[in-house]
Amino acid sequence: MSARLKIGIIGAGRIGKIHADNIARFIPQAALDGIADIKLSTEQEAWAKSLGARIVTKDPEDILKDPAIEHVPVCS
């Protein structure tokens, strides 16, 4: 199998969580590599890490500037 598409999501609210959960659980060709939300709570941080996110941050620039991340849906 080839390398997985690395995805970083901006927004960890309702729709961001739906997309992140679907990517992490149902798309084997993709990897949820990061999640950013300016209002990131400790609960959201724990949830993101449980999905395997390498980057969990309040600053969306951390996602956008990471050269490993190949696709960034904005879910806000």
DOSE-772325 format. One record per residue (C-alpha): residue number from 1; x, y, z; residue in one letter. Coordinates in nm, 3 decimals. Each point is the difference from the previous one (the first is absolute). Layout:
residues N
k;x;y;z;r
NUM;X;Y;Z;a $
...
END
This chain:
residues 76
k;x;y;z;r
1;0.000;0.000;0.000;m $
2;0.126;0.349;-0.080;s $
3;0.044;0.275;0.256;a $
4;-0.315;0.132;0.159;r $
5;-0.131;0.350;-0.079;l $
6;0.073;0.217;0.304;k $
7;-0.291;0.225;0.093;i $
8;-0.016;0.291;0.241;g $
9;-0.341;0.138;0.097;i $
10;-0.068;0.358;0.100;i $
11;-0.299;0.006;0.232;g $
12;-0.081;-0.245;0.279;a $
13;-0.366;0.085;0.045;g $
14;-0.292;-0.218;-0.104;r $
15;0.080;-0.030;-0.372;i $
16;0.375;-0.020;0.056;g $
17;-0.051;-0.289;0.240;k $
18;-0.222;-0.183;-0.248;i $
19;0.258;0.032;-0.278;h $
20;0.294;-0.085;0.226;a $
21;-0.174;-0.309;0.138;d $
22;-0.090;-0.117;-0.351;n $
23;0.355;0.052;-0.128;i $
24;0.161;-0.174;0.296;a $
25;-0.239;-0.293;0.014;r $
26;-0.121;-0.068;-0.354;f $
27;0.261;0.114;-0.254;i $
28;0.304;-0.227;0.016;p $
29;0.174;0.197;-0.278;q $
30;0.005;0.314;0.219;a $
31;0.154;0.094;0.333;a $
32;-0.136;0.270;0.227;l $
33;0.328;0.180;0.065;d $
34;-0.117;0.316;0.174;g $
35;-0.290;0.200;0.140;i $
36;-0.010;0.371;0.072;a $
37;-0.272;0.203;0.170;d $
38;0.043;0.347;0.149;i $
39;-0.231;-0.098;0.286;k $
40;0.156;-0.341;0.058;l $
41;-0.112;-0.148;0.333;s $
42;0.176;-0.267;0.201;t $
43;-0.279;-0.243;-0.096;e $
44;0.049;0.075;-0.370;q $
45;0.374;-0.039;0.040;e $
46;-0.041;-0.343;0.160;a $
47;-0.247;-0.103;-0.272;w $
48;0.239;0.111;-0.278;a $
49;0.289;-0.189;0.153;k $
50;-0.219;-0.310;0.035;s $
51;-0.046;0.009;-0.378;l $
52;0.376;0.007;-0.050;g $
53;0.046;0.367;-0.087;a $
54;0.369;0.089;0.013;r $
55;-0.069;0.375;0.021;i $
56;-0.271;0.132;0.232;v $
57;0.005;0.378;0.023;t $
58;-0.192;0.324;0.041;k $
59;0.191;0.158;-0.290;d $
60;-0.121;-0.098;-0.350;p $
61;0.335;0.119;-0.140;e $
62;0.161;-0.304;0.165;d $
63;-0.206;-0.218;-0.233;i $
64;0.040;0.215;-0.309;l $
65;0.378;0.034;0.032;k $
66;0.074;-0.366;0.070;d $
67;0.159;-0.144;-0.316;p $
68;-0.114;-0.354;0.083;a $
69;-0.371;0.092;-0.015;i $
70;-0.134;-0.033;-0.353;e $
71;-0.368;0.089;0.032;h $
72;-0.177;0.245;0.232;v $
73;-0.380;0.009;0.023;p $
74;-0.129;0.310;0.177;v $
75;-0.292;-0.108;0.220;c $
76;-0.124;0.312;0.170;s $
END
